[in-house]
Amino acid sequence: MSQAAKWYVVHTYSGYEKKVEQNIQKVVENRKLQELIQEVRVPIEHVTEIVDGKQKEVERKVFPGYVLVKMVYTDDSWAVVRNTRGVTGFVGPGSVPTPLSDREVASMGIDSKPTIEVDYKVGDRIRVTGTNLDGFTGIVRSIDLEGGQVEVLVSMFGRETPTTIALHQAVRLDD
């Protein structure tokens, strides 16, 4: 009877996560160990950053310094992972690798949806760009990251007028 593969957390030198992932995958392929070591993953999230009105997609490591390995724990699988260049050890008490619980795997956010970050907050002064209000300034009243919109109180003709624009159409003003 074969054991079920479980997720383990491997500690790596910072900045070596992708290299460790590739090296383990290469050894698994070369030695035909796909039954023992089934998946190697560096959890990343895709974040949309909006700085100075420019939108940019960036990848960030969710857990810098760590790699997740789904494997059947045996002396062979342990040795392959442990002896990979850049690996400093398994996460667990002493030198005993401890598998993640199903709940921990579910909460890791490996398959989470992209998030958006902006460089302004409620109360900040912004300049509107790319709309018929181009060049007007206003105060951020609310930010809806899910909906991709920001509500701004724009001063027009001596009156405060609320308007909703896309996140990337607001550029923070440095006071």
C-alpha positions in Angstrom: 0.0 0.0 0.0 1.5 3.4 -1.0 1.4 6.4 1.2 -0.4 9.6 0.2 1.7 12.5 -0.7 1.6 15.5 1.7 2.8 19.0 1.5 6.0 19.9 3.3 7.6 23.3 3.8 11.3 23.5 2.9 13.5 26.4 4.1 15.9 27.9 1.6 18.4 30.7 1.4 16.6 33.9 0.7 16.4 34.6 -3.1 17.1 30.9 -4.0 13.4 29.8 -4.0 13.0 29.5 -7.8 16.4 27.9 -8.2 15.6 25.3 -5.5 12.3 24.6 -7.2 14.0 24.0 -10.5 16.8 21.9 -9.0 14.3 19.6 -7.2 12.2 19.2 -10.4 15.3 18.4 -12.4 16.4 15.7 -10.0 12.9 14.2 -9.9 12.8 14.1 -13.7 16.3 12.6 -14.0 15.8 9.9 -11.4 12.2 9.3 -12.3 10.9 10.1 -8.8 7.5 11.6 -9.9 5.7 9.0 -7.7 7.6 10.2 -4.6 8.0 13.9 -5.2 4.8 15.0 -7.0 4.9 18.8 -7.0 7.3 21.6 -6.1 5.9 25.1 -5.7 7.1 28.6 -4.8 3.9 30.3 -3.8 3.6 33.6 -5.5 0.9 36.2 -5.8 0.2 38.6 -8.7 -0.2 42.1 -7.5 -1.3 45.1 -9.5 0.7 48.1 -8.3 -0.5 51.6 -9.3 2.2 54.2 -8.8 1.9 57.7 -10.4 -1.1 56.6 -12.3 0.8 53.8 -14.1 -0.5 50.2 -13.6 2.1 47.4 -13.4 1.7 43.7 -12.7 4.3 42.3 -10.3 4.9 38.8 -8.9 5.7 38.5 -5.2 6.7 35.5 -3.2 4.0 34.8 -0.6 6.5 33.1 1.7 10.1 34.4 1.0 12.7 31.8 1.9 10.3 28.9 1.6 9.4 26.3 -1.0 6.4 23.9 -0.8 7.0 20.3 -1.8 4.2 17.7 -2.2 5.8 14.3 -1.6 5.5 10.9 -0.1 7.9 11.0 2.8 10.6 8.4 2.5 14.4 8.3 3.2 14.9 8.8 -0.6 12.5 11.7 -1.0 13.9 13.4 2.1 17.5 13.0 0.9 16.7 14.4 -2.6 15.1 17.5 -1.1 17.5 17.9 1.8 20.6 17.6 -0.4 19.4 20.1 -3.0 21.7 23.2 -3.2 20.1 26.2 -1.5 17.9 24.1 0.9 18.7 24.7 4.6 16.2 22.2 5.9 12.6 21.1 6.4 10.2 23.0 8.7 9.4 20.8 11.7 10.6 20.1 15.2 14.2 19.0 15.3 15.1 17.5 11.9 11.8 15.8 11.4 9.8 17.2 8.5 6.2 17.9 9.5 3.5 17.8 6.8 1.0 20.7 6.5 -2.5 19.9 7.6 -5.3 20.1 5.0 -6.5 23.3 6.7 -3.0 24.9 6.5 -2.8 24.0 2.8 -6.2 25.5 2.1 -5.3 28.7 4.0 -1.9 29.1 2.3 -3.5 31.1 -0.5 -1.6 29.3 -3.2 -4.4 29.7 -5.7 -5.5 33.1 -4.5 -6.7 35.7 -7.0 -4.7 38.8 -7.9 -4.7 41.8 -5.5 -4.4 45.4 -6.4 -2.4 48.1 -4.5 -2.5 51.8 -5.0 -0.1 54.5 -3.7 -2.9 56.7 -2.3 -5.4 56.4 0.5 -8.7 57.9 1.7 -8.0 61.6 2.4 -5.1 62.0 0.0 -5.1 64.7 -2.7 -5.0 63.3 -6.2 -5.0 64.6 -9.8 -7.4 63.1 -12.3 -5.9 61.8 -15.6 -7.3 60.2 -18.7 -10.9 61.4 -18.3 -12.9 64.5 -19.3 -11.9 65.8 -15.8 -8.2 65.6 -16.8 -6.1 67.9 -14.6 -8.7 68.5 -11.9 -7.6 67.7 -8.4 -9.6 66.2 -5.6 -9.7 64.4 -2.3 -10.1 60.6 -2.2 -13.4 59.7 -0.4 -13.4 55.9 -0.9 -11.4 53.2 -2.7 -13.1 50.1 -4.1 -10.2 47.7 -5.0 -12.6 44.9 -6.0 -14.5 47.1 -8.3 -11.4 48.9 -9.6 -12.8 52.4 -8.8 -12.0 55.3 -6.5 -14.5 58.0 -5.4 -13.1 61.5 -5.5 -14.4 64.8 -4.3 -13.4 67.1 -7.1 -13.5 70.9 -6.7 -15.3 72.3 -9.8 -16.6 75.9 -10.3 -16.3 76.5 -6.5 -18.3 73.4 -5.6 -17.2 70.0 -4.3 -18.5 67.4 -6.7 -18.2 63.6 -6.0 -17.1 61.6 -9.0 -16.1 58.0 -9.5 -13.0 57.1 -11.7 -10.9 54.1 -12.4 -8.1 53.4 -10.0 -5.4 54.2 -12.5 -7.0 57.5 -13.3 -6.0 58.9 -9.9 -2.4 60.1 -9.4 -1.4 61.0 -5.8 -0.2 64.6 -5.4 2.8 65.1 -3.1 1.9 68.0 -0.7 
